Each structure stands twice: as structure tokens, then as C-alpha cells.
Amino acid sequence: MINTDKIRGKDWGFWFILVLILLFLMLLIGYCTVTGKSIKEVSDIKDLLKDVLLMLVAYRWGSSRGSKDKTELLNKQGGSGTI
């Protein structure tokens, strides 16, 4: 069973967008397979979706997210969160 306590607010949006992008990528591959077109013909769309996906994942688990979490933790402890 899914623990929905950790999936709140912006997390729903993140996972929705992530799944949506993955679905679009799969549909794009399916489109190319069914029509017999080369993936190179739709490479601009593929590259855009791939870049957005990588940016979302990098923010979610990258340094920007860690910095945001650190600032929130410092604010909860009574610090200003800034130097």
C-alpha cells in the first residue's frame, strides 16, 4: 500500500508531471514504431521531453532540493536560514 503521508502538496504535481512526460515519451516511440518513421524525425520533441524530465529529477533529488530542505530545517530550529 502507498504511504500518502509523504506525498503532499507539490509532490502530487511532481509525480503527475513525471508520469505524464514518461507517457508522452512512450507514445512518441509507439508513434514512430507504428508509422515506420525514424526517431530522428521527432528528435526535437524527444529531446525537449528528456530535458524536462532530467531537470525535474535533478531538482527533486539534486542540490537545489537539498538546499531548500536545509533552509526549511534551519527555519524550524529557529535560525534565519541565511548567513
C-alpha positions as CSV (number, residue, x, y, z in Angstrom):
1,M,0.0,0.0,0.0
2,I,1.2,3.5,-0.8
3,N,2.1,5.8,2.1
4,T,0.4,9.0,1.1
5,D,1.8,10.9,4.1
6,K,5.0,11.7,2.2
7,I,3.2,12.6,-1.0
8,R,1.6,16.0,-0.2
9,G,1.1,19.3,-2.0
10,K,3.7,19.9,-4.6
11,D,4.7,16.2,-4.5
12,W,1.5,15.2,-6.3
13,G,2.3,17.7,-9.1
14,F,5.8,16.4,-9.4
15,W,4.8,12.8,-9.8
16,F,1.9,13.7,-12.1
17,I,4.2,15.6,-14.4
18,L,6.9,12.9,-14.2
19,V,4.4,10.2,-15.2
20,L,2.9,12.4,-17.9
21,I,6.3,13.0,-19.5
22,L,7.1,9.3,-19.4
23,L,3.8,8.5,-21.1
24,F,4.5,11.1,-23.8
25,L,7.9,9.5,-24.5
26,M,6.3,6.1,-24.7
27,L,3.6,7.4,-27.0
28,L,6.3,9.0,-29.2
29,I,8.2,5.8,-29.5
30,G,4.9,3.9,-30.3
31,Y,4.0,6.5,-32.9
32,C,7.4,6.0,-34.6
33,T,7.0,2.3,-34.5
34,V,3.5,2.2,-35.9
35,T,4.1,4.8,-38.7
36,G,7.6,3.4,-39.5
37,K,9.2,6.8,-39.0
38,S,12.6,7.2,-37.6
39,I,13.0,8.6,-34.1
40,K,15.3,11.2,-35.7
41,E,12.3,12.8,-37.3
42,V,10.8,13.6,-33.9
43,S,14.1,14.2,-32.1
44,D,13.2,17.8,-31.2
45,I,10.2,16.7,-29.2
46,K,12.0,13.8,-27.7
47,D,14.9,16.0,-26.6
48,L,12.6,18.5,-25.1
49,L,10.8,15.9,-23.0
50,K,14.0,14.3,-22.0
51,D,15.5,17.6,-20.8
52,V,12.4,18.5,-18.8
53,L,12.4,15.1,-17.2
54,L,16.1,15.4,-16.3
55,M,15.5,18.9,-14.8
56,L,12.6,17.6,-12.7
57,V,14.6,14.7,-11.4
58,A,17.7,16.9,-10.8
59,Y,15.7,19.4,-8.7
60,R,13.8,16.7,-6.8
61,W,16.9,14.8,-5.7
62,G,19.7,17.2,-6.5
63,S,21.4,20.0,-4.7
64,S,18.6,22.6,-5.1
65,R,16.2,20.3,-3.2
66,G,18.8,19.6,-0.5
67,S,19.5,23.3,-0.1
68,K,15.7,24.0,0.2
69,D,15.3,21.2,2.8
70,K,18.3,22.6,4.8
71,T,16.8,26.1,4.8
72,E,13.5,24.7,6.0
73,L,15.2,22.7,8.7
74,L,17.1,25.8,9.9
75,N,13.9,27.8,10.0
76,K,12.2,25.2,12.1
77,Q,15.0,25.2,14.6
78,G,14.7,29.0,15.0
79,G,17.6,30.1,12.8
80,S,17.1,32.6,9.9
81,G,18.3,30.1,7.3
82,T,20.6,32.7,5.8
83,I,24.2,33.6,6.5
